[in-house]
Amino acid sequence: MSWPGYLALHESGELARRVDAALGTLAPCRVCPRDCGIDRLADERKVCHVGRHARVSSAFAHFGEEDCLRGWNGSGTIFFSWCNLKCVFCQNWETSNEGHGHEVDAEQLAALMLDLQRQGCHNINFVTPEHVVPQVLEALPIAIEAGLNVPLIYNTSGYDSLHSLALLDGVVDIYMPDFKYWSAERSHAVLKARDYPEHTRAALREMHRQVGPLQMDAQGLARRGVLVRHLVMPDGLDETRAIFTWLAEALGPETYVNVMDQYRPDGLVARRPDRWPELSRRTTRREHREALAVAHELGLRVDRR
């Protein structure tokens, strides 16, 4: 089989079928767990504020990602504007909640992928793609015909639909989901999605079924698999332990996790800290060390940046 896998799907005609099926999910929209039911083909917009075409805030060679993704030439990162979550602490507020960026059609999105490959990037890294899976798939055959041949990374909040993930089976090489909160109550209060935990658990199971544990090549670059990110939150070790325990039991201790320590009050929290006092401070070094200890205790493979 050709590698990356999407090349074989394109050659067989299966990718074209996936594109048609994906575009069909735009009307009525069922691209993500919100299931808004609007006609995005007619450019209607609701929770994610995206209609027929995706919106991109930036595209560049990113050297701030994990070592196994950025390598020495960077990860070819395409940041999509807007989001299907409404995290009150979002550190990319202008992009995710104000839609900074510009709208792109399929040809323009394909051109961004190709330009990043020409720069020598080791992969194409789609950031916040949960609400634009059809648009990504629509652009992919155009890019392939023009020579795209690097791995694809699906860099997501974890709030994905199983239907969209099924369309990505064999297309995505590396899944990099967040797992933010375990409890429905905190997910409702902070992410504005009470069903986030259940959808994320189902999504991670499907991602793992498709690509398995993270695999590296001889140069230390990720080639296939799942890498889970978890942002350690203030006074959130109970959430962290629940998430890591589930990962070890459901996906296996060989699961890679990036235990992140860069939480800071931002977004709405920075504007109204009185509304979310538990989130109005940075995570401490002690909290991060304790989270790392939990991951090691459970036998998870902790990513070292």
N, C-alpha and C positions, 0 to 999 in steps of 0.2 A: 504494500500500500504506500502511496505517496505520503510524504510528511512535509508540512503539517497535514492533519487529516482533512481539512477543508478542501485541499487540492483534489483528493479523490472524490469527495462529494460533488465538487464542481464538474469534474470530468464525467461522472456518471449521470449527471442531470438531476441528482437528488437535491443539490443546493438550490436550483431554480424552483423546485417544488416547495422547498422550505420557505423561500422568499414569498411565494404566492400565499402560502398558509399564514405566514407572519403578517403580511399586509392585511389579510382578512381579519386579524384580531384587533385591528384599529377601528373597526366599525361593525358592531358595537365594541367599544374598547374593553379588552380583557387582557391587556399586556402584562399588568402587575396585579397583586392581590387587592388593589382598590376596586377593581371591576366597575369602573365608572359608567360604562355602557353608553358613552357618547360616540359621535361619529367623527373620529379624528381624520378620516380621509377627506371630510368636508371642512377640516381645520377647526373643528370644535375643540374646546379646551376646558379642563376641569382641575382636578387636584394638582397634577404635575405641570399644568400650564403649557404643555407641548401639544401642538396640533399635528399636521401632516408631516412636517419636516423636523428633524432634530435641531437643536441649538447647541453650539460649541463655544465654550468660554476661552479655551486655549488648547494648543497642541505643540508639544516640544519634547526634546530629549530630556527626560527626568533623571536626575542623579540623586534624588532623595528617597528613592524606593529601596526595598530590601536588596542586599548585595546580589542575591541570586537572580534578580530581575534587571538591575541597572547595569551589572557587569562593568565594562570599561567604556562603552559607548552610550550608555543610557537606555532607559526604557521609553519607547515611543508613546508618550502619554497623550490621550485625547480626553479632555475634561468636558463632559456634557453639562449644559446648564439645566437648572431646575432639578427637582427631585420628587420622588413619591413619598418620602418621609418629611416630617416637619420638626426635626430635632431642635429643641430650644437652645442648645449650646453650640450649634453648628459653627465651625471655624472657617467655613467657606460661604458665609451668609450671602454675599453679593452674587455669587454664582448659583447657589442652590435655592435661594428664596427671592432674589430680585431678577434672576435671569440674565445677568450680564453675559454678553457674548453676541454671536451672530448666527442666524439660521443658515443651514447648509442643506442642499439637496444631495441625492445619492452620488452624483458625479463629484461634487465638491468634497464629500466625506471620503470617498475613495482616494481623491487626490491628496488629502491630508495623510492617509495611511502610507501612500507611496512616497511622499516627501520624507516622512519619518524613516522609512526603510532606506531611502537614498542617503540619509544622514548617517547611516550605520547602526541605527538602533537595533537592539537584539530582539525586540518584540513590539507588538502594538498593544497598548494598554488602555482599554476602554474604562474610564472612571465614571461612576454613576450612570450605568447603562440600563438600569432596570426598566425604565419607561420608554426606551428607544430601541428595544431589541429588533423590531421590524425594520427600522431605518438602518441599523447596522448591517443586518442581513441583506437588505436591498443594495447596499453599497459594495458588499464584499465581492460578488462576481465581477463587477467592473474593475475593482482593484486587482483581482486574480488575473484577469485577461491582460492587464498591463504589467504583470510580473510580481505581484505580492507573494511572498513565500516565507514569511517569518511567523513564529508562534503568536497566537492571540491570547490576551489576558482579559478576563472578565472580572473587573474590580468593583465590587458591589457592596451595598449595605446589608445584603442578605435578605432584603424584603422583595423576593422574587416569586413569580408564579411558576408552578410546575409545567404549565403549558409552554411558557416561553423557554424554560430550560430544556424541554424536550426538543424544541426547534434548534437549540444550540448544541445538541448531542453530536459529537464528531466535528464540530466547528471550533469550539473553544478548547484550547490546549491546557490553560492554567486558570483555575478559578481562585479568586482571592476575595472571599466574602468576609465582611465584618460579622461578629456576633456581639451585639451591643448590650442587650438586657435579656435576662432569663424570665423575669416576672411580667405578667400582663399589666399589673398595676403601674409599675415604673415605665413600661413601654408606652402606656397610655398617657402618662403624665409628662414624659420627657420627649418621646418620639411622635406622639399623637397617632399611635397605631397600637391598639390593644392587642391585636392579633399578630404582632411582630414575632414573638417567640415561636409560636407554632408554625408560622410560614417559614421562618428561618431554619428551624430544625428540619422541616421537610425539604427545603431547598438544599441544605448542606448534605443531606442523605443522597439526594439526586446527583449533586455535583460529584460526590465521592464515588457513586456508582459509575458515573461516566468516565472519570479520569483517575481515580484512585489516589493514593498518597503522593506527595510531591517527589518528583524524580529529578536529579541533576545530571548534567553531562560531565565529561572529564575536566572541563574548565570551570565547573561550579555554577553554571547557568541552569536555571529551572527550565525544564523542557515539557513537563506534563504533571498534572496533579493539583491538589488542593492545598492552599496555604491560608489559614484562618487568622484574621486580625481581631484582637480584642483590646479596646481602650479601657484601661483601668480608671475607674471613676472614684471620686471622693466618697469615703464610707461605703464602698460598693463591693467589699471582698466577698460577701455572701453571694452576690450575683456572679462574680468571677468564679468562685468555687463551683457553683451549680453548672455554669457553662463548661468549664474545663472537665468536670466529672462526666458530663454528657458526651463531650467530644471523645474522651478516652474510652467510654463504654460503647457509644454508637458508631463512631468512625474508627476507633482503634488508637492505641498509644503511639503509633507511628505517625499520627497526625502532626503536621507542623503548625505552630502557633507563633504569632508575633505579639508579644505582651507589651503593649505600647504605654508609654508614660507621659505623653505630651498633652494630657488634658489641661485646658485652661478655660476659665469663664469667657464665653464669647456669645455672639448672636443675641438672642433675647435675654439670656442670663446676664450678660454684661450690661444690658440696658436696664433691666429690672431685677437686680440680685435679690430684692426682698421677696419676690415671688417664688424663687427657687433657692432658698438659703443653703440647702445641702449641696448645691452645685456652684456656689459662689466663691470657691477657692480652688487652687491647683491641687492635683494629686501630689502627695508627699513621696519622698524617696522610700520611706518605710512601707507605705502602701504598695508601691511597685515591687519592692523586694518580697513582700509577703505574697503578692500575686505570682511572681516568678517561682517562689517556693512551692506554691500549690501546683503549678504546672509540672515542676520537676517531681514532686511527690506522686503525681498521677502517671508519670512516665511519658508525658508528651514531649515531642521534639521541639524544643524552644529555638526559634529562629534567632540567630546572632547577626546583628547588623554590622 
